[in-house]
Amino acid sequence: MNETVAPKSPGTPNSNEVSLLDLLQIVADNIKLLTLGPLAVGATALAISFAIPPTYTAATKFLPPQQQQSVTAGMLSSLGALGGLAGAAAGLKNPADQYVAYLKSENVQDVLIERFKLLERYDEKYKVDARKELSKNARISVGKDGLITVEVDDKEAQVSAELANAHVEELRRLLGQLAVTEAQQRRLFFEKQLNQTQDKLTQAERALRNSGVDASALKSNPQAAVTAVAQLQAQVTAQEVKVASLRGYLAESAPDFRQAMTELGALRAQLNKLENANSKTGGDGDYTARYREFKYQETLFELFAKQYELARLDEAREGAVVQVLDLAQTPEKRSKPRKALITIMATLGSGFALLLYVFIRQGLRNTRQSSETAEKLARIRRSLGFKS
């Protein structure tokens, strides 16, 4: 026997569905809570924001040192080994990031901590904690335009500006102690080599004066032959220094390294040939050997002195390594707390939370009204040991 099921009228909603009208009804029933609650939370957040100590932000922008075209670029090829060594010592791939690292270094931070008494200001006992606070309050970044920006937060407007400008001052101090640019690296290298060669040249000159001159030494006339040998010895020494420098960052199978070794072998072979030729003449006595050492050191000294002066000229052309674009000024307005933003966010956040609470509460009420759901809840209570 077929049972006839009465069709549902089109206007009858399903009992499990929640219509938009039901949601609007829930909102209307709780309109006071949803209105007064967020307003009260917003007013409370606004009052609390007035109690938060103000924070001021000062910012400075500066241009980091720029790598300039060296006046010696066209002259290095004339010096062979020394020119290659100077080129190997140069080159900063990303100077802006490197200067940011300098600003964040412990060297700079420790000076700022002592200068502004940040241990007491941040209420910290150890420097390591003061450095962390300084890193939070001092934001250092590099823009796409290559400018470095230092932004500093502090409770006092004047201190924030002074601390921002002090970062640039301490960077200048640090750069004065380091060889950063290509010209500074070359100047430092040739200055060291020049001092060492000058000491050896003085010793060779003293030894030459103490050797005495006799007839046989004068007849040998060592100046012409020995000068060529000494100059060739200087070239061999310079090439050896270049090979030692290439070995630090190139494999022995690299074409540049093999070429340098080939040049060194050719220079050594030429030097041995000249020394053997001079030894067969029989005129290479004590005076000749000392004269040859003197000319050798003299040639090296001239090579290093020339490159040292060129490096100093390039370094002078660089001028002020740090060029400040915008000096940090005492901020006129506080940057934190942002009272309007705090009030709006607190109001919207509490309103959303209350709306979610109202919907969840109404959903639980509807669930309790269903007999089937009520029976399930009663079973759960009995399983957990709660009295019904």
C-alpha positions in Angstrom: 0.0 0.0 0.0 1.5 3.2 -1.1 1.6 6.1 1.4 1.0 9.5 0.1 3.5 12.1 1.4 2.3 15.6 1.5 4.6 17.9 -0.4 6.2 20.8 1.5 5.0 24.2 0.5 7.5 26.3 -1.2 7.5 28.9 1.5 8.3 26.4 4.4 12.0 26.6 5.3 14.0 23.5 6.4 14.4 23.3 10.2 18.2 22.8 9.9 18.7 25.9 7.8 19.4 29.3 9.2 18.1 32.2 7.0 19.4 35.7 6.8 16.3 36.8 8.5 17.2 34.7 11.5 20.7 36.2 11.7 19.2 39.7 11.5 16.8 38.8 14.3 19.7 37.6 16.5 21.5 40.9 15.9 18.4 42.9 16.6 17.8 41.0 19.9 21.4 41.8 21.1 21.7 45.3 19.5 22.5 46.9 22.9 25.3 44.5 23.7 26.8 44.7 20.1 26.7 48.5 20.3 27.5 49.5 23.8 30.1 46.7 24.3 32.5 47.8 21.5 32.1 51.5 22.5 33.0 50.7 26.1 36.1 48.7 25.0 37.1 51.5 22.6 36.8 54.1 25.3 38.8 52.0 27.7 41.5 51.5 25.1 41.6 55.2 24.5 42.0 55.9 28.2 44.8 53.3 28.4 46.6 54.9 25.4 46.8 58.2 27.3 48.7 56.4 30.1 51.3 54.9 27.7 54.5 57.0 27.6 55.0 58.7 24.3 57.7 57.5 21.9 59.5 59.8 19.4 61.1 58.7 16.2 64.0 60.6 14.5 65.5 59.5 11.1 68.7 60.4 9.2 69.6 59.4 5.6 73.1 59.3 4.2 74.9 58.1 1.1 77.5 55.4 1.8 81.0 55.6 0.3 81.0 55.1 -3.4 83.6 53.2 -5.4 85.2 55.7 -7.8 87.3 55.0 -10.9 90.9 54.9 -9.8 93.4 57.2 -11.5 95.8 54.2 -11.4 93.5 52.0 -13.4 95.4 52.7 -16.6 98.8 52.5 -14.9 98.6 49.1 -13.1 99.3 47.1 -16.3 102.8 48.8 -16.6 103.9 47.2 -13.3 103.0 43.6 -14.0 102.9 41.7 -10.7 102.4 44.7 -8.5 99.5 45.9 -10.6 97.8 42.4 -10.4 98.3 42.4 -6.6 96.7 45.8 -6.2 93.7 44.7 -8.3 93.3 41.5 -6.2 93.2 43.6 -3.0 90.3 45.7 -4.3 86.6 45.4 -4.8 83.6 45.7 -2.6 80.6 43.9 -4.2 77.8 45.4 -2.0 79.1 48.4 0.0 75.7 49.5 1.3 75.0 46.2 3.1 78.5 46.2 4.4 78.0 49.6 6.0 74.8 48.5 7.6 76.7 45.7 9.2 79.2 48.2 10.4 76.4 50.2 12.0 75.1 47.1 13.7 78.5 46.0 14.9 79.4 45.7 18.6 82.1 48.2 18.1 79.6 51.0 17.2 76.9 49.8 19.6 79.3 49.7 22.6 80.4 53.3 22.0 76.8 54.4 21.7 75.9 52.6 24.9 78.7 54.4 26.8 78.1 57.7 25.2 74.3 57.9 25.9 74.4 55.8 29.1 72.0 53.3 27.6 72.4 50.8 30.4 70.7 53.2 32.8 68.3 54.5 30.1 67.1 51.0 29.2 67.3 49.8 32.8 69.6 46.9 31.9 72.4 45.4 33.9 74.5 43.9 31.1 75.7 45.3 27.8 74.4 42.4 25.8 70.9 43.2 26.9 71.4 46.9 26.1 72.6 45.9 22.6 69.3 44.0 22.1 67.3 47.0 23.2 69.3 49.3 21.0 68.8 47.0 18.0 65.0 47.1 18.6 64.9 50.9 18.9 67.4 51.6 16.0 66.2 50.4 12.6 68.8 50.5 9.8 67.8 49.8 6.3 69.0 50.3 2.7 66.6 51.7 0.1 66.4 51.0 -3.6 68.0 54.3 -4.2 71.2 53.2 -2.4 70.6 55.5 0.6 71.0 54.1 4.2 68.3 55.2 6.7 68.7 55.1 10.4 65.5 55.5 12.5 65.7 55.7 16.2 62.9 55.5 18.8 63.2 57.0 22.3 61.0 58.5 25.0 62.7 61.9 24.6 62.6 63.7 21.2 66.0 65.3 21.6 67.7 62.0 22.5 66.2 60.2 19.5 67.7 62.8 17.1 71.1 62.8 18.8 71.2 59.0 18.8 70.3 58.8 15.1 73.1 61.3 14.2 75.5 59.6 16.5 75.2 56.4 14.4 76.7 58.3 11.4 79.4 59.9 13.5 80.5 56.5 14.9 80.5 55.0 11.4 82.9 57.8 10.2 85.1 57.0 13.2 85.1 53.3 12.4 85.9 53.8 8.7 88.9 55.9 9.8 90.3 52.8 11.4 89.5 50.3 8.6 90.7 50.0 5.1 87.4 49.6 3.3 87.6 51.2 -0.2 89.9 50.0 -3.0 92.2 52.9 -2.6 92.5 52.4 1.2 93.3 48.7 0.8 96.0 49.5 -1.8 97.4 52.3 0.3 97.6 50.1 3.4 99.3 47.3 1.5 101.9 49.5 -0.2 102.5 51.4 3.0 103.5 48.2 4.8 105.6 47.0 1.9 107.3 50.4 1.7 108.2 50.5 5.3 109.7 47.0 5.2 111.7 47.8 2.0 113.0 51.0 3.5 114.4 49.2 6.5 116.1 46.7 4.2 117.4 49.4 1.9 119.0 51.2 4.9 120.7 48.0 6.0 122.0 47.3 2.4 123.3 50.9 2.1 125.1 50.6 5.5 126.6 47.3 4.5 127.8 48.8 1.1 129.5 51.6 2.9 131.3 49.3 5.3 132.5 47.0 2.6 135.3 49.3 1.4 136.4 49.8 -2.3 139.6 48.3 -3.7 141.2 48.3 -7.2 139.8 44.9 -8.2 136.2 46.0 -7.2 136.6 49.2 -9.2 137.9 47.3 -12.3 134.9 45.0 -12.2 132.6 48.1 -12.6 129.6 46.3 -11.1 127.1 49.0 -11.7 126.0 48.0 -15.3 125.8 44.2 -14.7 124.6 44.3 -11.1 121.8 46.8 -11.7 120.1 44.6 -14.3 120.3 41.6 -11.9 118.9 43.6 -9.0 116.0 44.9 -11.0 115.2 41.4 -12.3 115.4 40.1 -8.7 112.8 42.8 -7.7 110.5 41.7 -10.5 110.8 38.1 -9.3 110.0 39.1 -5.7 106.9 41.0 -6.9 105.7 38.1 -9.0 106.2 35.7 -6.0 104.0 38.0 -3.9 101.3 38.0 -6.6 101.4 34.2 -6.8 101.0 34.0 -3.0 98.0 36.3 -3.2 96.4 34.4 -6.0 96.8 31.1 -4.2 94.5 32.5 -1.4 91.4 32.5 -3.7 92.2 30.6 -6.9 92.8 27.0 -7.5 96.2 25.9 -9.0 94.4 24.8 -12.1 92.9 28.2 -12.8 94.1 29.9 -16.0 95.2 33.1 -14.2 97.2 31.1 -11.6 98.9 29.0 -14.2 99.8 32.1 -16.2 101.2 33.8 -13.1 103.3 30.7 -12.5 104.6 30.6 -16.0 105.6 34.3 -15.8 107.4 33.5 -12.5 109.3 30.6 -14.0 110.4 32.8 -17.0 111.6 35.5 -14.7 113.5 33.0 -12.5 115.1 31.5 -15.6 116.2 34.9 -16.8 117.6 35.8 -13.4 119.6 32.5 -13.2 121.0 33.2 -16.6 122.2 36.7 -15.7 123.7 35.5 -12.3 125.6 32.7 -14.0 126.9 35.1 -16.6 128.1 37.5 -13.9 129.7 34.7 -11.9 131.9 33.6 -14.9 133.4 37.1 -15.2 135.1 36.7 -11.8 134.5 40.3 -10.8 131.6 39.5 -8.3 133.4 40.1 -5.0 132.1 41.3 -1.6 131.6 44.8 -2.8 129.7 43.6 -5.9 127.4 41.4 -3.9 126.5 44.2 -1.5 126.1 46.6 -4.3 123.7 44.2 -6.0 121.7 43.9 -2.8 121.6 47.6 -2.5 120.3 48.1 -6.1 117.7 45.3 -5.5 116.2 47.0 -2.5 116.4 50.4 -4.2 114.4 49.2 -7.1 111.8 47.6 -4.9 111.5 50.8 -2.9 110.9 52.9 -6.0 108.2 50.5 -7.2 106.4 50.5 -3.8 106.8 54.3 -3.4 105.2 55.0 -6.7 102.2 52.8 -6.0 101.9 54.1 -2.5 101.7 57.7 -3.8 99.1 56.7 -6.4 97.0 55.0 -3.7 97.1 58.1 -1.5 96.0 60.2 -4.4 93.0 57.9 -5.0 92.2 57.9 -1.4 92.2 61.7 -1.3 89.9 61.9 -4.3 87.3 59.9 -2.4 86.7 62.8 -0.1 84.2 62.5 2.7 83.3 58.8 2.8 79.9 59.3 4.4 77.7 62.1 2.9 74.6 62.9 5.0 71.5 63.8 2.9 69.0 64.4 5.8 70.3 65.2 9.2 68.0 63.9 12.0 65.9 66.7 13.5 64.2 66.7 16.9 60.7 65.2 16.1 57.8 67.6 16.8 55.1 64.8 17.1 55.1 61.5 18.9 55.2 58.4 16.7 53.7 56.1 19.4 51.2 55.3 20.8 48.8 55.9 17.9 45.6 56.6 20.0 43.2 56.7 17.0 44.5 53.4 15.6 44.4 51.7 19.0 40.8 52.9 19.6 39.5 51.8 16.2 41.2 48.4 16.4 39.9 47.8 19.9 36.4 48.8 18.9 36.3 46.7 15.8 38.0 43.7 17.4 35.6 43.7 20.4 32.6 44.1 18.1 33.6 41.1 16.0 34.2 39.1 19.2 30.8 40.0 20.7 29.1 39.2 17.4 30.7 35.8 17.3 29.8 35.2 20.9 26.1 36.1 20.2 25.9 33.7 17.3 27.5 30.9 19.2 25.2 31.4 22.2 22.1 31.4 20.1 23.3 28.3 18.3 23.7 26.5 21.7 20.2 27.6 22.7 18.7 26.2 19.5 20.6 23.0 20.1 19.2 22.5 23.6 15.6 23.0 22.2 16.0 20.0 19.9 14.9 16.7 21.7 17.3 14.6 19.8 20.2 16.9 20.5 19.1 17.2 24.2 19.2 13.4 24.5 22.8 13.3 23.1 23.9 16.0 25.5 22.4 14.1 28.4 24.3 10.9 27.4 27.5 12.9 27.2 26.9 14.3 30.7 26.2 10.8 32.1 29.3 9.4 30.4 31.5 12.1 32.0 29.9 11.5 35.4 27.8 14.7 35.6 24.4 14.6 37.2 21.5 15.3 34.8 
